[in-house]
Amino acid sequence: MSSNLDYTSQSTQYTFDVNQSPLFKKDHNNYINVLGVKQLNTLENVSLLDIFLSTNNVVEPHYHQNAAELVYCISGAATVSLLNPYTKQIQSYSITPGQVANVPQGWWHYEVATAERTHLLAIFDAPTPQVILGSDILKFTPSAIMSQTYCLNEDQWKQITASVKPDTYIGPYQNCDRGPENMTHPHFNRQRPYYPRYPQYWR
């Protein structure tokens, strides 16, 4: 934490270029840059993700167990969806430039770009937010546990989740062939259920 820093030291940082700190890149239109205390050591209880998305790309479902998240739209447009743990309902909020959506600490949520060149800033009230990704939950929970718990056929579960990649971050995959009729927002026409797939943002 910055309280332990020697503010006279040459190693103390006061500025940083977030463009030089990539977290994840799907392609030149869909990528995330990161700023946390590991990048800028004078930060205290704040950090951010600089998110760039093209239409219908999704920041995969996930949650932050130690931080709330404020999503600010810089350009384009997006829908921020969260699962309210009290009402058990998905709440979706459309944001455009200058608008924000707030995700309370620990709530399951995701963002979908609804316009080209969408640029979002996700701001956290922690220097190093922890994150649990949906793709990791799907990939690393033993298939036997999933099948036993939810009365599923284990082989079918393995087949369904075979293409899930840990650390998906931004979906769908570049080689996704589900068809354009099923890849439009909101919720991809609701014609077929969309089963999202999502370690740490901050390693």
C-alpha positions in Angstrom: 0.0 0.0 0.0 1.1 3.6 -0.6 1.3 4.3 3.2 4.4 2.1 3.2 6.1 4.0 0.4 9.1 6.2 0.7 7.9 9.3 -1.2 11.4 10.5 -1.6 12.5 7.3 -3.4 13.2 7.3 -7.1 11.1 4.1 -7.4 7.9 5.9 -6.3 5.5 6.2 -9.3 3.1 9.0 -9.9 2.2 8.4 -13.6 1.7 5.4 -15.8 0.7 4.7 -19.4 -2.2 2.3 -19.3 -1.8 1.7 -23.0 1.4 -0.2 -22.1 -0.4 -2.6 -19.7 -2.4 -5.1 -21.7 -4.5 -7.6 -19.7 -6.2 -9.4 -22.6 -6.5 -9.0 -26.3 -8.9 -10.9 -28.6 -8.3 -8.7 -31.6 -7.5 -5.1 -32.5 -11.1 -4.0 -31.7 -11.6 -6.1 -28.5 -9.0 -5.8 -25.7 -8.6 -4.8 -22.1 -5.8 -2.7 -20.5 -5.2 -2.8 -16.7 -4.1 -0.4 -14.0 -3.6 -1.5 -10.4 -1.1 -1.0 -7.6 1.3 -3.4 -9.4 1.5 -0.9 -12.3 1.3 2.3 -10.3 2.6 1.9 -6.7 1.1 5.1 -5.2 -2.4 3.8 -5.8 -4.4 3.1 -2.7 -8.0 1.9 -2.9 -8.6 2.4 -6.6 -7.8 0.6 -9.8 -9.3 0.3 -13.3 -9.8 -1.7 -16.5 -9.7 0.2 -19.8 -12.1 -1.9 -22.0 -12.5 -1.7 -25.8 -15.3 -3.7 -27.5 -17.0 -4.1 -30.9 -20.7 -4.8 -31.2 -22.1 -7.9 -29.5 -18.8 -8.7 -27.8 -19.1 -9.6 -24.1 -17.0 -9.1 -21.1 -17.7 -12.5 -19.7 -19.7 -13.1 -16.6 -17.7 -12.8 -13.4 -17.6 -11.3 -10.0 -15.2 -9.4 -7.7 -15.3 -10.7 -4.2 -13.4 -7.8 -2.7 -14.5 -4.8 -4.8 -17.4 -2.9 -6.2 -17.2 -1.8 -9.8 -18.3 1.4 -11.5 -18.6 1.1 -15.2 -18.3 4.4 -17.1 -19.1 4.6 -20.9 -16.6 6.8 -22.7 -17.8 6.0 -26.3 -20.2 3.6 -28.1 -22.8 1.9 -26.0 -23.1 -1.1 -23.7 -25.6 -3.0 -21.6 -24.4 -3.8 -18.1 -26.2 -6.8 -16.6 -26.0 -8.0 -13.0 -27.6 -10.7 -10.9 -29.2 -9.2 -7.9 -28.6 -11.8 -5.1 -31.5 -10.5 -3.1 -34.2 -10.6 -5.8 -32.6 -13.4 -7.9 -33.3 -11.3 -11.0 -31.0 -10.2 -13.8 -31.0 -6.4 -14.0 -29.8 -4.8 -17.2 -28.8 -1.2 -17.7 -28.0 0.4 -21.1 -25.3 3.1 -20.9 -24.0 5.6 -23.4 -21.2 8.2 -23.2 -21.2 10.0 -19.9 -23.4 7.4 -18.2 -22.4 4.8 -15.5 -23.7 1.6 -14.0 -22.7 0.5 -10.5 -22.0 -3.2 -9.6 -22.0 -3.9 -5.9 -19.2 -5.9 -4.4 -19.5 -9.6 -5.1 -22.3 -9.5 -7.6 -22.3 -11.7 -10.7 -22.2 -9.4 -13.8 -21.2 -8.9 -17.4 -21.1 -6.2 -20.1 -22.3 -6.5 -23.8 -21.3 -3.9 -26.4 -24.3 -2.6 -28.4 -22.3 -0.4 -30.7 -19.0 -0.4 -32.6 -16.0 1.3 -31.0 -17.4 0.9 -27.5 -14.9 2.2 -24.8 -15.7 1.5 -21.2 -13.8 2.3 -18.0 -14.3 0.0 -15.1 -13.2 1.6 -11.8 -12.7 -0.5 -8.6 -12.5 0.5 -4.9 -9.5 -1.8 -4.3 -5.9 -1.6 -5.4 -6.0 -5.3 -6.6 -9.5 -6.5 -7.1 -10.0 -10.3 -7.0 -12.1 -11.9 -9.7 -13.8 -15.2 -10.3 -14.4 -15.8 -14.0 -17.4 -17.8 -15.4 -15.1 -19.7 -17.7 -12.9 -20.8 -14.8 -16.0 -22.0 -12.9 -17.2 -24.0 -15.8 -13.8 -25.4 -16.7 -12.3 -26.2 -13.3 -15.3 -27.5 -11.4 -15.1 -31.3 -11.7 -17.7 -32.6 -14.2 -18.7 -35.3 -11.8 -19.7 -32.6 -9.3 -21.7 -30.7 -11.8 -23.5 -33.8 -13.1 -24.2 -35.1 -9.6 -25.4 -31.7 -8.2 -27.6 -30.8 -11.1 -28.8 -34.2 -12.2 -26.9 -34.0 -15.5 -25.4 -36.6 -17.8 -21.7 -36.2 -17.2 -20.6 -37.0 -20.7 -23.1 -34.4 -22.1 -21.7 -31.8 -19.7 -18.2 -32.6 -20.8 -19.2 -32.2 -24.4 -21.1 -29.0 -23.8 -18.2 -27.4 -21.9 -15.3 -28.9 -24.1 -14.8 -25.6 -26.0 -14.8 -23.4 -22.9 -11.4 -21.8 -22.4 -10.2 -20.4 -19.1 -9.5 -16.7 -19.1 -12.0 -16.0 -21.9 -12.4 -12.4 -20.8 -14.1 -11.3 -24.1 -16.4 -13.6 -26.0 -17.5 -15.0 -28.3 -14.4 -16.7 -29.6 -13.1 -15.6 -33.0 -14.0 -18.9 -34.5 -17.5 -19.1 -33.0 -19.9 -20.5 -35.6 -23.2 -20.3 -33.8 -24.6 -18.1 -36.6 -25.3 -14.4 -36.8 -29.0 -14.9 -36.0 -28.0 -16.0 -32.5 -25.4 -13.3 -31.9 -27.5 -10.2 -31.6 -28.2 -8.3 -28.4 -30.2 -8.3 -26.1 -29.4 -11.8 -25.0 -28.7 -12.9 -28.5 -32.4 -12.8 -29.6 -33.3 -15.1 -26.7 -33.9 -17.9 -29.3 -31.2 -20.1 -27.8 -30.0 -19.9 -24.3 -26.5 -18.3 -24.1 -24.3 -20.1 -21.7 -21.4 -17.8 -20.9 -18.0 -19.1 -20.4 -15.1 -16.9 -18.0 -8.1 -16.1 -12.8 -7.3 -13.1 -11.8 -7.4 -9.8 -13.7 -4.4 -8.9 -11.7 -1.6 -11.5 -11.7 
